[in-house]
Each structure stands twice: as structure tokens, then as C-alpha cells.
Amino acid sequence: MLWKELDRELIFLDLDVQCSDQVMDILGGTLVKAGYCKPDYVKALKKREKEFPTGIDTGLLGIAIPHTAVDYVNKGKIAIARLVNKVPFHQMGNDEEVVNVKLVFMLAVDNPERHLTKLQSIVEVIQDESILMRLLNAKTEEQMIDAIKEKEMSECIRR
């Protein structure tokens, strides 16, 4: 469950940045400073994003899911940022196209077997427009966590 890996200190409600590198510096740097990731995590993150872009256009808004290999992670965690201004990320699977991103889910994955599971969980969250609207309109970090928790719990009940 994604919501179990969310901490208030890793949620940025209105991050004011101008480019994707700044997003990675701030979110990745926070993960490093908190001890979840190794010192070279941010550098590896930027390199991987250039090779395998993570921008996704949901139709409602652009989302990015930057992440890197487990070698750069000490303990699994997720950082989230809602950006003040849309920031361009290259589109996943098509690095020629750009997605203007408003919401970022940064993954620190410490178990390669859980990598795809986490990505699938995020995709389930971002496919739900009502949850995206709650994330966009959240006034507190707890409201963001609660929106994701409620989505995941309702998915568990349906399964």
C-alpha cells in the first residue's frame, strides 16, 4: 500500500520550481537527507529520467513518476510534490513529446520485486480523476495521504 510509505515531511503541497531538475534536486535531496537514499541518488535519478522519461498525461493533468535503481536506495519511500507551475517532463515511452507536469510521485524503491507493484499502484491512483482532484485541492499533507489511502482501501474491498 502506497499510503503506508507516505510521510508528511516528504509531501510538498506547493513546490515552486521551474524545471524537472529542480524537482529532482529538492525531492531527491530530501530523500537523501532523511537517509532513505544514498548520496548519489539524485544524480542517478536525473540520468535515468533522461534515458527512460516518466511523464504521463492523464488527460486531466500531467504527472511524473521519477525513480531509479534499487542500488541507490536504503529504504523504500515515496515523496510527492504538487507544483505551483507546470514543469515539462518528457513523456514515458516517447521522449520526443513533453508533458506539462503538475504532480510528481518520486519513488525510492529498495526491493526490485516491488518496483512494478508500486508503479501499478500509482497508476491506479492517477487513473481516478476524483482522487487527482483531491490531491490537487488538498490543503494539508494529511488530506493527500487520506485521499490515496481511501483509494487503495476501496480497491482492496473490490478485489
N, C-alpha and C positions, 0 to 999 in steps of 0.2 A: 504494500500500500504506500503510495507516494506521500500521503499526508503524514505518515509516521516519520518521514525523513525531513519534514519541514520545521524550521525554527524561525522565530520572529527575527532574529539577528541576520538571517540570510534572505530576508524579503525586503525589497526596495520598492516602496509604493510609487514614487515619482522620481525616478533616476533621470537626471538632466545630463545627457551625453549627446555627442554629435556624430559618433561613428561606432561601428561594431568593435573596433579595437578598444575603445574606452569602456564599452560594456564588459568585455572580457577582462580588462585590467581591473576594474572595480569588483565585479562579481568573483572572478577567479582569484584576485588578490585577497578578497575577504575569506574565501575558502582556504587559501594557503595560510593566512594569518591565524585562522581558527584551528589550524592543524589537520584539517580534513584532506588537504592535498600537499604534495611535495613542492619545493620551491620552483621547479621548472614546469609546473602545471600550466601556467598562463602561456608560456612560450609554446608548449606542446598543443595547447588549445587553439591558438592562432594558426599554427601550422596545419593542424587537422582541418580547421574551418576553411582554409584556402584550398585544400585537396578535396574535401568532402563537405560542401556547404550544407547548412542546416535550416535555411529559411523555408517557411511553409506559409502559403497564402490560404487561409481558411475561408476566404470569401468575405468574412466579417472583418478580419484583421490579419496582419502579418505576425507570425510567431517564429522564433528561432529556438533551437534546442542544441546549443553548443556543448560538446563533450569531447573526451579524448580517451586514450587507452588506460586500462587499469593500472599500468606501471607508474602513473603519476598521482595516484590516489592512495591515501592512507586509510580513509574510512568513508563509506558511501554517504552522500548528502545531496541535497538539491537546493540551489539558490534560484530565486525568482525576482525578476525586475519588470515593473510596469514603467515604460519610458515616457517621459514628458513629451518628447518629439519622436516621430517615427524615424528609425535608423535603417539604412539599407544593409541587408544581408543577401548574399547570393542564394538562389533557390536550390533546395535539396534536389539532387538528380538532374539539375540543369543549371550549371554555373554561368550560363550566358544571361539568364534572367535574374532580376533583382526583386526582392520582396521588401517592402517598407514595413519594418517590424515595430510593434508596439509592446509586445510581451515576450519576455525571454525566460526560458526554463534552462538553467545551466546544471548539467549532470556531473556529479563526481561519482563514478561507478567503480566500486572496488572488487566486484565479482563479475567476471566475463559472462557467466551463465545468466546473470540478472540484467545484463545490458539491454537485450531485446525486450524483456518484460517491462522494464522501466519506460522504454520508448513507446511501447504499445499502450501502457497506462496513460502516458502523457497525450498520446493521440486520441484516446477515448475521452479525455478531459477536453481537449481543444476542439473536438467534433461537436460538442454540446454548446450551442450558441447561448443558452441561458446561463451556463457556467461561465463562459467567456465574458458575458456582460457583468456578471457578479464580480469577476476578477478585475474588470476594467473600472467598476464603480466602487470597489471596496474602499472603505475609509480607514481600515486598520489591517495589520498583518493577520490578526486572528480571523477576520472576515474572509481573507484569501484562503487561509488554511481550512476554515469551515466549509467553504464552497467546494474545495477539492475533496475533503473528507466525505461530505454528503453525496457527491457524485460517485465516489468509489464505493461507499456503503450501499447505495442504491443499486449499483452494478452487481455487487455480491449477492444481494437479495434476489435479483433477477436470475442469477445463474443457478 
